Amino acid sequence: MGQEFTAGSNAAIDWEPWLHANCPRLMLYARQQTRSQEDAEDVLQEALVQLVNTVESGDFQGGKEQWVAYAISAIRNLATDSIRRTTTRRTYEQSVVPSKTEENPWLRCLHDDELRRRHVETVLRSMQDDYAEVLILRIWEELTFQQIADVTGDNLFTITSRYRRALKIFRDKLAVNPIPE
């Protein structure tokens, strides 16, 4: 059984259970932020290294329940940096090779119908990035609106308004093109 982390302890932390429980949803967010499986994997790895180093150095402010929020903030920042570094390369690649979004799906469902997953993902991908981000953080990451505001740097009113608008857009798009049964 893994050791529980307590502030100031020198005991080694068993990261495996936490990683097993949180990596799939953190990967979802990384894919949404980077739009590339390879970049998402790199960004997630860097974010996790930052988290581990910060926690194990004793510099982490907060308890274990704040680790996911820290990782999400790190993913967002690293993804922004990655996009800035690779804009020229991606522009070239997109002009030469058409995008194949289904090769790098944001959502992976082990038990759900693949057609439904594709449909939901298509709707998410068609939305403005800031709307899709809020939906993913709220629904799949289960963050509170305040946590989302902290991650994005936007105020709470903006986040709640964006969430309501994103849900309306999502519903409207599903009304026009319903999820297949």
C-alpha positions in Angstrom: 0.0 0.0 0.0 1.3 3.5 -0.9 2.4 5.9 1.8 0.3 9.0 2.4 2.0 12.3 1.7 2.3 14.7 4.6 3.8 18.1 4.3 7.4 18.2 5.5 7.8 14.4 5.5 10.9 12.9 4.0 9.0 9.6 3.2 9.0 8.6 -0.4 5.6 9.0 -2.1 4.1 6.0 -4.0 2.9 7.9 -7.1 1.5 4.8 -8.9 -2.0 4.9 -7.5 -2.4 8.6 -8.1 -1.0 8.4 -11.6 -3.3 5.4 -12.4 -6.3 7.3 -11.2 -5.6 10.6 -12.8 -3.5 10.2 -16.0 -6.3 9.3 -18.4 -8.3 12.5 -17.6 -5.1 14.6 -17.6 -4.3 13.2 -21.0 -7.8 14.2 -22.2 -7.1 17.7 -21.1 -3.6 17.7 -22.7 -5.0 16.5 -26.0 -7.6 19.3 -25.9 -4.9 21.8 -25.2 -2.3 20.7 -27.8 -4.5 19.0 -30.5 -1.7 16.5 -31.1 -1.2 13.1 -29.4 2.5 13.4 -29.5 2.5 17.0 -28.1 -0.1 16.0 -25.5 2.1 13.1 -24.3 5.2 15.4 -24.0 3.2 18.1 -22.2 1.6 15.6 -19.8 5.0 14.1 -19.0 6.6 17.5 -18.4 3.7 18.5 -16.2 3.9 15.4 -14.1 7.7 15.8 -13.7 7.1 19.4 -12.5 4.4 18.1 -10.0 6.6 15.3 -8.7 9.6 17.6 -8.3 7.6 20.3 -6.6 5.9 17.9 -4.2 9.0 16.0 -3.4 11.1 19.1 -2.8 8.6 20.3 -0.2 7.7 23.4 -2.2 4.1 22.4 -3.0 1.5 24.6 -1.4 -1.6 22.5 -0.5 -2.4 18.9 0.0 -2.7 15.9 -2.3 -6.2 17.0 -3.3 -4.6 20.0 -5.1 -2.3 17.9 -7.3 -4.7 17.5 -10.2 -5.3 21.3 -10.3 -1.6 21.9 -10.3 -1.1 19.4 -13.1 -3.8 21.0 -15.1 -2.3 24.4 -14.7 1.1 23.0 -15.7 -0.4 21.3 -18.8 -2.1 24.5 -19.9 1.1 26.5 -19.5 3.3 23.9 -21.2 0.8 23.5 -24.0 0.8 27.2 -24.7 4.6 27.2 -24.8 4.6 24.2 -27.1 2.1 25.8 -29.5 4.2 28.9 -29.6 7.3 26.9 -30.5 5.7 24.7 -33.1 3.4 27.2 -35.0 5.7 27.4 -38.0 6.2 23.6 -38.2 2.5 22.9 -37.9 1.5 25.5 -40.5 3.9 23.8 -42.9 2.6 20.3 -42.1 -1.0 21.3 -42.5 -0.3 22.8 -45.9 1.4 19.6 -47.0 -0.7 16.9 -45.2 -4.4 17.3 -44.4 -5.3 16.9 -40.7 -6.5 13.5 -39.6 -8.3 14.3 -36.3 -9.5 10.7 -35.8 -5.9 9.5 -35.5 -5.6 11.5 -32.3 -9.0 11.4 -30.6 -9.5 13.5 -27.5 -11.9 11.1 -25.9 -11.2 7.4 -25.4 -14.1 5.2 -24.3 -13.6 1.7 -23.3 -17.3 0.9 -22.8 -19.2 3.4 -24.8 -20.2 3.1 -28.3 -17.5 4.4 -30.7 -19.9 6.2 -32.9 -21.2 8.2 -29.9 -17.7 9.1 -28.9 -16.8 10.3 -32.4 -20.0 12.4 -32.5 -19.4 14.0 -29.1 -15.8 14.7 -30.1 -16.8 16.2 -33.4 -19.1 18.6 -31.6 -16.4 19.5 -29.1 -13.8 20.1 -31.8 -16.2 22.4 -33.7 -16.6 24.7 -30.7 -14.5 27.6 -29.9 -11.4 26.4 -27.9 -12.3 28.4 -24.7 -15.8 26.8 -24.7 -14.6 23.3 -25.3 -11.9 23.8 -22.6 -14.5 24.8 -20.0 -16.8 21.9 -20.8 -13.9 19.4 -20.6 -12.6 20.8 -17.3 -16.1 20.9 -15.8 -17.6 17.6 -17.1 -14.6 15.3 -17.6 -12.1 16.7 -15.1 -14.9 17.5 -12.6 -13.3 20.8 -11.6 -15.3 23.5 -9.8 -15.9 26.8 -11.6 -13.5 28.4 -9.2 -10.8 25.9 -10.0 -11.4 26.4 -13.7 -11.1 30.2 -13.2 -7.8 29.6 -11.4 -6.5 27.4 -14.2 -7.5 29.7 -17.0 -6.8 33.0 -15.3 -10.3 34.2 -16.2 -12.8 35.5 -13.6 -15.5 33.3 -12.1 -18.3 35.1 -13.9 -16.6 34.6 -17.3 -16.2 30.9 -16.6 -19.8 30.3 -15.6 -21.1 32.4 -18.5 -18.8 30.5 -20.9 -20.0 27.2 -19.5 -23.7 28.0 -19.9 -23.0 29.2 -23.5 -20.9 26.1 -24.3 -23.7 23.9 -23.0 -26.2 25.8 -25.2 -24.0 25.4 -28.3 -23.5 21.7 -27.5 -27.3 21.2 -27.2 -28.0 23.2 -30.3 -25.5 21.2 -32.4 -26.9 17.9 -31.0 -30.5 19.1 -31.8 -29.4 19.6 -35.5 -27.4 16.4 -35.6 -28.4 14.1 -32.8 -26.2 11.4 -31.3 -27.0 8.1 -33.1 -28.8 5.5 -31.0 
